[in-house]
Amino acid sequence: MIVKICGIKDAVGFDAAVTNGADLLGLVFFPASPRALTPAEAGQLSARHAGGPGRVGLFVDPSDADIAAVLEACPLDLIQLHGAENPARCAEIRARFGVPVMKALGIAEAADLDALADFAPMVDSFLLDAKPPPGAALPGGNAAAFDWALMAGRNVPKPWLLAGGLRPGNVAEAIRASSAPGVDVSSGVERTRGVKDPGLIAEFIRAARAG
């Protein structure tokens, strides 16, 4: 079970994710997010621990210059695209920077999963998140879940993570219902918006792997 802790923005959260064996750490480069980091801040944070979890940079409709600035300060193992990027743009970023790309798709109904076929040839993996509610300022991290049963028996053509409304108390149920091979959490392990709780991080990772 792959576990990604997203929205890491301070040493306490970073160290808790590393210590408890997270597979991936999400660093947010979207200024509107309460979890946003500058490239320099991300670089300093990532330098706390050589190796360990893969570093994932979360971008929303980035320019090439945005991505280049981050990569110069903080090497990434994965670029997560969480905006309105189309398949061609995903492929362009993947080729331009030589870093694997994860495309986030907002899901509210079964028809939203049809986009998987268009993106699959252009990306390396998917993040399936709840579609943000109308008027939401953020494309993810809204503590909302979609119907996990939509994933039952669904063939996802690339590796994928389940996101949206996950927390220690429901992640095991979510995995059972969706057959997800991995999970992503942000707000579900925070004590206040944007501030990670080490105890919740540890509890979430244990719960995700208990089965």
Backbone as a ProteinNet text record, in pm:
[ID]
protein_1_A
[PRIMARY]
MIVKICGIKDAVGFDAAVTNGADLLGLVFFPASPRALTPAEAGQLSARHAGGPGRVGLFVDPSDADIAAVLEACPLDLIQLHGAENPARCAEIRARFGVPVMKALGIAEAADLDALADFAPMVDSFLLDAKPPPGAALPGGNAAAFDWALMAGRNVPKPWLLAGGLRPGNVAEAIRASSAPGVDVSSGVERTRGVKDPGLIAEFIRAARAG
[TERTIARY]
84.4	0	88.9	78.9	156.2	84	158	99.4	172.1	94.7	147.8	88.9	176.5	135.5	159.8	52.9	63.9	50.3	104.3	93.8	188.6	302.3	404.4	466.7	468	523.7	612.8	633.8	723.2	801.2	901.2	990.1	916.9	820.2	747.5	672.8	600.4	527.4	620.6	726.1	823.2	884.4	931.8	997.3	900.3	775.5	677.2	648.9	639.1	614.9	732.2	853.2	973	982.2	968.1	984	882.7	761.8	655	645.8	739.9	750.5	662.4	626.5	551.7	634	565.5	634.7	660.2	569	576.6	542.5	612.1	585.7	542.4	428	378.3	414.3	476.7	515	433.2	360.1	262.4	321.3	313.1	361.5	245.4	140	20.8	-6.1	23.8	22.1	-109.1	-222.3	-350.5	-371.5	-289.4	-306.6	-247.1	-312.8	-253.3	-131.2	-103.5	11.9	124.7	114.5	210.7	349.4	448.5	589	652.1	755.9	840.2	939.3	999.7	1102.8	1214.1	1257.1	1365.6	1323.8	1202.9	1153.8	1146.1	1099.9	1090.6	1228.3	1324.3	1459.6	1519	1497	1549.7	1482.7	1353.9	1280.5	1325.9	1336.2	1374.5	1514.3	1599.9	1738.6	1751.1	1642.5	1648.2	1680.4	1646	1664.4	1703	1824.3	1868.3	1798.3	1749.7	1679.8	1544.5	1498.8	1369.6	1254.2	1141	1021.9	1047	978.3	986.6	926.3	987.8	938.4	847.2	725.9	625.7	595	608.5	574.3	434.9	347	210.1	200.9	158.2	144.3	3	-42.9	-173.8	-153.4	-169.2	-150.7	-20	93.1	219.7	276.5	356.1	438.4	565.7	638.2	766.9	860.6	853.5	940.1	908.7	780.8	742.2	807.5	798.4	853.7	1005.7	1066.7	1213.3	1265.6	1197.2	1241.8	1238.4	1136.2	1128.1	1237.6	1254.7	1353.3	1495.6	1521.3	1654.7	1682.7	1577.7	1594.6	1567.5	1483.3	1438.2	1413	1505.2	1482.7	1355.6	1280.3	1154.9	1161.3	1091.6	1079.4	953.4	859.4	731	670.8	615	541.8	393.2	318.6	174.1	104.3	23.9	-48	-192.7	-233.7	-363.9	-456.6	-427	-511	-589.4	-604.7	-682.1	-591.5	-472.8	-378.8	-442.7	-430.6	-483.4	-376.6	-410.7	-311.4	-185.1	-200.5	-83.5	10.1	-46.7	36.9	108.9	41	106.5	225.9	207.3	315.2	430.3	396.5	498.7	585.3	521.8	595	681.9	626.9	700	826.3	814.2	928.6	1027.6	976.5	1062.3	1153	1100.4	1176.6	1229.1	1185.7	1236.3	1201	1089.4	1041.8	905.1	879.3	747.7	635.5	521.8	406.1	288.2	228.5	103.1	-6.2	-112	-222.8	-335.9	-379.7	-492.7	-621.6	-719.8	-850.8	-956.7	-1044.4	-1154	-1269.3	-1318.8	-1422.5	-1548.4	-1661.2	-1789.7	-1887.9	-1871.4	-1959.5	-1878.8	-1938.2	-1866.9	-1812.9	-1886.4	-1843.2	-1711	-1678.6	-1552.1	-1431.7	-1453.1	-1343.7	-1309.7	-1394.8	-1367.2	-1239.4	-1201.3	-1081.2	-953.7	-960.1	-841	-781.2	-864.8	-816.1	-738.3	-781.3	-713.1	-577.1	-570.1	-446.3	-344.3	-390.5	-302.5	-175.8	-182.9	-59.3	39.7	-5.4	75.9	134.5	90.3	134.1	181.2	238.3	291.8	199.6	114	23.7	-88.6	-187.7	-304	-326.4	-383.2	-439.9	-588.8	-672.6	-817.2	-873	-915	-955.4	-1102.5	-1165.4	-1302	-1303.1	-1397.8	-1412.8	-1445.3	-1376.8	-1402.2	-1544.8	-1601.3	-1737.2	-1742.9	-1859.3	-1871.4	-1820.1	-1739.5	-1687.1	-1563.1	-1514.1	-1395	-1273.3	-1188.7	-1067.7	-955.4	-964.8	-857.4	-906.5	-820.7	-860.4	-856.7	-797.3	-788.4	-766.1	-754.4	-732.6	-854.4	-974.1	-1097.4	-1170.4	-1108	-1165.5	-1295.8	-1311.5	-1431.8	-1396.1	-1488.1	-1467.8	-1565	-1527.6	-1624.4	-1667.9	-1763.6	-1817.4	-1712.9	-1651.8	-1544.2	-1592.6	-1719.1	-1773.3	-1763.8	-1745.9	-1728.8	-1606.3	-1510.7	-1386.5	-1395.3	-1502.4	-1514.7	-1513	-1414.7	-1402.5	-1353.3	-1314.6	-1270.7	-1124	-1094.6	-956.4	-891.8	-801.1	-726.5	-596.2	-570.4	-460.8	-319.8	-306.9	-175.8	-186.2	-73.1	-79.9	-156.6	-225.9	-306.4	-317	-346.3	-370.5	-511.5	-573.6	-704.7	-685.6	-759	-751.3	-891.2	-900.8	-1026.3	-1097.2	-1091.8	-1166.8	-1115	-993.8	-938.2	-883.6	-894.5	-843	-816.2	-752.3	-720.5	-841.4	-955.3	-1072.4	-1145.9	-1116.8	-1191.2	-1103.2	-971.3	-885.4	-893.6	-905.6	-915.4	-1043.1	-1153.5	-1279.7	-1267.7	-1202.5	-1185.3	-1105.5	-1002.5	-919.9	-1001	-1078.2	-1161.4	-1264.7	-1328.5	-1435.7	-1385.7	-1266.9	-1215.3	-1111.4	-1054.3	-940.2	-820.9	-808	-696.8	-563.1	-461.6	-328.3	-246.8	-302.5	-231.6	-327.3	-289.2	-374.4	-293.6	-364.4	-304.7	-388.6	-323	-395.3	-327.4	-409.1	-355.8	-432.1	-552.4	-627.5	-663.4	-673.5	-712.3	-608.4	-487.8	-384.3	-335.9	-427.2	-393	-468.1	-399.9	-467.7	-536.6	-482.6	-549.6	-517.6	-593.1	-578.1	-435	-372	-236.5	-127	-162.9	-61.2	-76.4	22.6	17.7	35.5	-31.7	-25.1	54.5	168.7	250.9	176.4	92.9	18.6	-80.2	-146.7	-241.8	-170.6	-53.5	24.3	59.3	108.3	144	21.4	-90.9	-213.3	-265.4	-257.6	-306.1	-223.9	-92.9	-7.1	-29.8	-43.9	-72.6	-205.3	-307.2	-439.4	-441	-369	-366.5	-300.9	-206.3	-129.9	-175.3	-275.2	-316.4	-374.1	-436.1	-497.2	-399.7
-118.4	0	124.7	202.4	325.6	436.1	508.6	617.2	747.7	846.8	980.4	1078.8	1151	1258.6	1388.4	1459.6	1578.4	1705.8	1813.6	1942.3	1957.8	1890.1	1905	2043.7	2120.9	2255.7	2296.7	2205.3	2239	2115.2	2138.6	2030.7	1923.9	1964.3	1867.6	1767.7	1818.4	1729.1	1644.7	1706.9	1635.6	1518.9	1547.3	1443.1	1331.1	1366.8	1264.1	1171.8	1229.5	1147.4	1054.7	1105.5	1024.3	912.7	948.9	853.8	739.7	772.3	672.4	595.9	620.9	537.2	573.1	701	741.1	710.3	675.2	646.6	772.8	869	991.5	1111.1	1222.1	1347.7	1449.7	1512.7	1612.8	1753	1829	1968	2054.2	2150.5	2225.6	2356.7	2374.8	2498.6	2571.3	2589.7	2661.1	2770.8	2896.5	3004.1	3019.2	2983	2999.7	2899.3	2795.9	2691.6	2732.9	2697.3	2722.5	2636	2544.1	2454.1	2490.2	2604.8	2642	2671.6	2633	2658.6	2735.1	2811.1	2864.9	2756.4	2767.5	2669.2	2660.8	2774.7	2774.1	2703.9	2729.8	2663.5	2512.7	2470.6	2327.7	2263.2	2333.1	2280.3	2261.3	2358.6	2348.3	2233.8	2220.2	2113.9	1976.9	1961.2	1832.7	1791.4	1889.8	1861.1	1805.7	1806.5	1753	1604.1	1535.2	1389.4	1345.2	1298.9	1249.3	1117.4	1103.2	980.3	975.9	855.2	840.5	855.1	908.7	916.3	996.8	958.4	1034.9	1172.4	1271.8	1408.7	1435.6	1478.1	1506.5	1655.7	1721.5	1862.3	1878.5	1944.7	1966.5	2104.3	2105.3	2228.6	2238.1	2360.3	2385.3	2474.3	2416.7	2488.2	2567.4	2501.1	2573.5	2610.4	2715.4	2745.7	2663.2	2653.5	2584.2	2652.7	2785.2	2859.3	2825.3	2806.7	2768.3	2635.9	2539.3	2406.7	2412.1	2482.4	2492.6	2554.9	2656	2721.9	2626.5	2541.8	2444.3	2339.4	2286	2179.7	2227.5	2354.4	2408.2	2409.9	2433.8	2444.4	2313.9	2229.3	2108.7	1998.7	1907.1	1796.9	1719	1683.9	1611.3	1474.2	1378.7	1245.2	1231.6	1323.8	1316.4	1456.1	1490.3	1615.3	1582.8	1640	1619.3	1740.6	1717.7	1825.5	1822.3	1927.8	1928.2	2035.9	2085	2188	2138.1	2226.3	2192.4	2148.3	2101	2057.1	1948.1	1961.7	1858.9	1753.1	1644.4	1538.7	1587.9	1676.1	1725.3	1803.7	1884.4	1961.5	1868.8	1764.8	1667.7	1603.7	1564.8	1502.1	1599.4	1724.7	1827.3	1846.3	1854.8	1871.5	1749.1	1634.4	1508.7	1503.9	1541.8	1538.6	1650.2	1766	1883.7	1865.7	1807.8	1802.1	1663.3	1560.2	1426	1372.7	1420.7	1376.5	1311.4	1196.8	1133.9	1228	1212.6	1299.7	1218.7	1272	1219.2	1321.7	1280.4	1370.6	1347.7	1455	1448.8	1472.3	1389.3	1403.3	1414.7	1513.7	1529.4	1437.8	1362.1	1262.1	1294.5	1297.7	1312.3	1204.6	1155.9	1052.9	963.1	851.6	751.8	810.4	901.9	959	1033.2	1083	1155	1063.6	933.6	838.2	810.7	855.6	833.6	904.7	1011.1	1085.9	1004	896.7	814.5	767.5	729.4	675.4	779.2	905	1010.1	1044.5	1042.4	1083	969.5	844.9	732.2	726.1	752.6	745	856.6	960.8	1081.1	1096.4	1014.9	1030.7	896.9	903.5	783.3	726.6	812.5	767.8	869.1	830.7	915.9	936.7	1051.4	1077.8	1101.8	1019.1	1032.9	1096.2	1220.4	1304.1	1340.6	1385.2	1434.8	1564.5	1575.7	1700.7	1811.8	1926.1	2031.1	2083.2	2123	2176.5	2309	2347.4	2474.3	2590.9	2675	2791.7	2767	2643.4	2612.8	2683.9	2734.1	2804.8	2709.7	2586	2489.3	2371.5	2316.6	2200.5	2070.1	2071.5	1953.9	1999.5	1903.3	1939.8	2001.3	1965.3	2023.8	1933.1	1824.1	1730.2	1668.6	1659.2	1599.5	1466.6	1371.5	1238.8	1218.5	1132.4	1088.2	945.8	895.7	761.6	656.5	596.1	500.1	380.4	349.9	234.6	253.2	376.9	400.3	328.2	297.5	234.7	81.9	28.2	-117.9	-180.2	-265.8	-334.1	-246.9	-125.4	-33.4	-59.1	-70	-88.5	48.3	84.1	209.7	175.1	236.6	191.3	226.5	298.9	331	321	314.6	316.5	440.1	426.3	540.2	544.4	665.4	689.8	743.1	703.9	755.6	873.6	982.1	1100.8	1155.1	1248.8	1316.9	1269.8	1350	1319.4	1203.5	1159	1046	1093.6	1007	1034.8	899.8	899.3	771	681	740.2	660.4	600	645.7	589.7	533.7	544.5	504.8	354.4	273.5	128.7	95.6	159.1	138.8	184.7	298.4	351.1	255.3	196.4	101.5	-22.5	-71.7	-189.8	-160.6	-45.1	-12.2	16.8	74.6	119.8	27.6	-61.2	-145.1	-59.2	56.5	146.2	82.8	96.6	47	146.2	266	368.3	478.4	555.1	662.1	788.9	900.8	1033.1	1109.6	1172.7	1248.6	1383.7	1483.5	1614.9	1668.9	1720.5	1780.8	1680	1552.3	1450.2	1420.2	1476.5	1458.8	1595.2	1691.3	1825.2	1858.3	1928.4	1972.6	2106.8	2189.7	2310	2318.4	2397.8	2401.2	2434.9	2340.4	2361.2	2317.6	2275.7	2237.2	2088.9	2010.1	1865.2	1827.9	1719.4	1664.5	1534.3	1525.6	1404.2	1278.4	1291.1	1174.4	1124.4	1216.3	1176.2	1116.4	1168.1	1109.6	964.5	941.7	804.9	714.1	763.9	685	652.9	750.7	728.8	621.6	630	533.2	393.1	380.8	249.8	194.4	278.7	233.7	193.8	267.7	237.2	103.2	66.7	-56.3	-173.3	-150.6	-256.1	-377.2	-355.4	-468.5	-541.7
0	0	0	-105.6	-117.5	-41.1	41.8	120.7	89.2	50.1	22.2	123.5	189.3	279.4	204.8	172.6	89.1	172.6	118.9	186.1	302.6	297.5	401.7	388.2	495.9	485.3	602	697.7	808.3	851.2	934.7	975.9	1056.1	1136.9	1220.1	1132	1034.5	944.7	859.8	810.4	727.2	804.7	924.7	1004	1041.1	1069.3	1104.3	986.4	866.3	748.4	720.8	736	713.8	818	943.9	1054.4	1047.2	1003.9	1001.3	870	779.1	660.7	543.9	530	411.2	285.8	179.2	52.8	-27.9	-16.4	-94.7	-6	-30.2	39.4	-63.9	-41.8	-134.6	-91.5	-181.2	-158.1	-252.8	-198.8	-277	-328.1	-459.3	-522	-590.8	-515.1	-561.1	-458.6	-492.7	-393.5	-316.4	-375.6	-307.1	-194.6	-188.6	-88.1	46.1	157.1	288.6	314.5	222.9	236.8	140.4	77.1	-27.3	28.7	-51.4	-21.6	-137.2	-107.7	-214.6	-253.9	-372	-407.8	-304.8	-252.1	-154.2	-25.7	19.8	140.9	121.1	4.3	-24.2	-26.1	-84.9	-90.3	47.7	134.5	271.4	346.8	327.6	395.6	345.7	215.6	158.1	200.7	223.4	261.7	403.6	479	615.2	616.6	507.6	507.1	367.2	352.3	221.3	191.9	71.5	36.3	103.3	133.6	198.4	101.1	147.8	62.7	-64.8	-170.9	-293.8	-276.5	-338.9	-331.4	-450.8	-420.3	-522.6	-520.1	-633.4	-642.3	-699.8	-626.2	-671.8	-737.6	-863.4	-940.7	-996.8	-1016.1	-1076	-1198.1	-1315.6	-1442.4	-1444.4	-1419.8	-1410.4	-1546.6	-1548.1	-1665.3	-1656.2	-1765.6	-1761.3	-1662.4	-1655.6	-1564.4	-1418.8	-1387.6	-1251.3	-1212.3	-1300.4	-1270.4	-1263	-1356.1	-1358	-1229.7	-1178.4	-1055.5	-937.2	-932.4	-823.9	-837.6	-957.4	-976.3	-948.5	-971.8	-943.3	-793.4	-714.3	-569.2	-495.8	-554.8	-485.4	-586.9	-606.4	-700.4	-664.7	-767.2	-747.2	-812.8	-753.1	-810.3	-894.3	-874.7	-943.4	-949.7	-1065	-1082	-1083	-988.3	-980.1	-1040.3	-1141.8	-1209.4	-1164.7	-1095.5	-1030	-1084.9	-1204.9	-1263.1	-1381.9	-1481	-1601.2	-1715.5	-1683.5	-1786.9	-1873.3	-2004.8	-2094.5	-2120.8	-2188	-2210.2	-2280.2	-2378.4	-2451.7	-2360.1	-2271.6	-2179.3	-2081.5	-2035.4	-1947.1	-2016.9	-2142.3	-2218.2	-2239.9	-2263.3	-2285.3	-2161.2	-2045.7	-1919.9	-1892.3	-1914.6	-1891.8	-1977.6	-2105.1	-2196.1	-2166.5	-2134.5	-2113.6	-1992.9	-1884.9	-1760.2	-1725.8	-1795.6	-1769.8	-1632.5	-1578.8	-1447.4	-1467.4	-1405.7	-1419.7	-1378.5	-1442.7	-1419.1	-1365.6	-1260	-1206.3	-1235.6	-1300.3	-1329.2	-1229.4	-1165.6	-1074.7	-1151.9	-1127.7	-1190.2	-1081.2	-1095.2	-1001.7	-1039.3	-943.1	-968.6	-887.2	-955.8	-888.2	-932.3	-1054.4	-1108.4	-1200.9	-1239	-1318.8	-1449.2	-1510.4	-1638.1	-1627.7	-1507.3	-1489.8	-1508.3	-1491.8	-1506.8	-1653.3	-1743.8	-1885.8	-1931.1	-1860.2	-1896.7	-1879.2	-1802.4	-1780.9	-1913.2	-2006.5	-2133.5	-2213.2	-2206.4	-2281.7	-2221.9	-2089.5	-2022.4	-2010.4	-2008.4	-1978.2	-2063.8	-2195.7	-2273.9	-2243.9	-2175.7	-2158	-2019.2	-1924.1	-1785.7	-1729.6	-1609.7	-1546.1	-1438.6	-1383.6	-1278.5	-1262.8	-1181.9	-1158.1	-1008.6	-977	-845	-868.1	-809.5	-824.9	-698.5	-712.7	-600.7	-616.8	-508.3	-517.7	-597.2	-688.6	-763	-662.8	-671.1	-572.8	-581.1	-467.6	-468.8	-543.7	-592.8	-664.4	-580.6	-644.4	-574.9	-492.3	-487.6	-408.1	-464.4	-374.9	-417.8	-453.4	-404.6	-425	-508.5	-595.2	-674.5	-596.4	-479.5	-392.6	-249.7	-157.7	-18	46.8	-3.1	49.3	147.6	187.6	285.3	236.2	104.1	45.8	-18.2	-10.4	-69.5	-184.6	-279	-378.5	-344	-418	-390.5	-428.7	-327.9	-354.1	-434.3	-426.1	-499	-650.4	-695.5	-838.9	-893.4	-805.9	-848.9	-849.6	-794.6	-786	-925.7	-948.6	-1076.7	-1190.5	-1161.1	-1266.3	-1300.4	-1427.3	-1470.6	-1492.1	-1404.8	-1420	-1491.8	-1607.3	-1692.3	-1645.2	-1537.8	-1480.4	-1328.2	-1258.3	-1111.6	-1063.8	-951	-905.2	-753.9	-705.9	-564.6	-546.7	-437.3	-400.3	-306.4	-330.8	-245.8	-222.6	-128.8	-104.2	20.7	125.4	246.7	327.9	301.1	376.5	510.9	610.2	744.1	810.8	927.7	990.3	1012	1042.8	1075.8	958.1	835.8	722	611.2	625.8	514.1	486.4	589	565.4	488.4	524.9	454	308.6	288.6	153.2	65.8	121.3	46.2	9.5	104.4	76.5	-32.2	-23.8	-117	-258	-268.4	-398.1	-458.7	-377.8	-418.7	-461.8	-401.5	-435.2	-396.8	-484.8	-451.6	-370.2	-350.7	-275	-235.1	-133.5	-82.4	-60.5	-68.9	-52.9	49.1	145.4	247.4	269	297.9	334.2	454.4	432.1	542.5	651.4	616.2	712.9	818.7	805.6	908.7	958.9	960.2	1007.7	1136.5	1227.4	1349.8	1329.3	1242	1193.1	1044.6	972.4	827.4	787.1	717.1	668.6	763.3	884.9	984.8	1016.4	979.1	999	1146.2	1184.1	1319.2	1314.3	1381.3	1374.4	1418	1521	1567	1463.6	1395.8	1292	1171.2	1139.4	1030.2	1062.2	1182.7	1223.2	1221.1	1271.9	1278.2	1138.4	1049.9	912.6	841.8	853.3	784.6	840.5	970.2	1030	979.4	977.8	935.3	789.1	706.6	563.4	535	618.4	593.8	679.5	762.6	856.1	786.2	669.5	600.7	513.9
[MASK]
+++++++++++++++++++++++++++++++++++++++++++++++++++++++++++++++++++++++++++++++++++++++++++++++++++++++++++++++++++++++++++++++++++++++++++++++++++++++++++++++++++++++++++++++++++++++++++++++++++++++++++++++++++

